[in-house]
Structures are given as structure tokens and as C-alpha cells.
Amino acid sequence: MAFGVTKSELFRWKEKARQGKVSFLTHFWYDTRFPQYKTVTKAACVNRETLVLWGEKHGLKEKWIHEREEFPHFDLIGDIEKQILVKEGYEEKLLHLQEKALSSAKKE
């Protein structure tokens, strides 16, 4: 289940991916298989070759690509999510969501 994404963020993610660039969409996420993780980043690009090469640069395997409709993507979670976003200069949304999650946890 995903939440914490605005329509404009989703639109920008799709547009950049359609332009053949690797695009990042970070959002809150819950999956019973990975209860320790609160966020996921989808790194997508419609040019699969570009996505494969980008993934190899970060130690990601081609077989990990999710083939979803128009937007093949890697799901980044945990330490690898943070490491890649920092390297790529896109950690701002991740940090914002982590702060929000901590703030929520303190209220409970």
C-alpha cells in the first residue's frame, strides 16, 4: 500500500521517466513482508536499457526490475534506498517522510 504522494509528484515522475531519464518517486509504504521499512522509492525509466545501466552502476541486478505497464522500475528500500538517493541528490523527500514518521511515532 502506498501513500504520501501528491498528484503533481506522480505527474513529474511519469514525465521524467517518459523522457528516458531515471526518475525517482519516494513514498510511504507498508508491506507485511518488510514491516521494518516505512518508505520505498521507485526508480523508473521507459528506456529499459538506460534503467539497466543505471542499476548496474548502483549494484542492482536487471532481474530486480519490475515490469509494470509503461514504467519499468526498481523498488529501492532500506539502506540501499538511502545510499542511492544520497548519491543521486534526491534524498530530500526521503528525509521529509522519515521526519514525518518519527513525529507520528512520538505522538503514539
C-alpha angles and dihedrals in degrees: 000000000000131000140152097068125119123217090245092053090051091048092050091047092053094045094051092046090050089054089062095255126124105257128194128216115180120188144152111278139178127195123166089221090062107028092159092067122077101180140041131192120210111211105196140173129168088217099078094193090056090049093049092050092046090050093050089054087059097041095258120143123232090232088065092066113114111221102215120165109285096345119068107192149166118239108223118199138164123356094349089055092055095042094051095044091051091048090049094044095242102111096112096091092044091052091047092052092045091052090048091050092050091049091050092048092053090055092056 
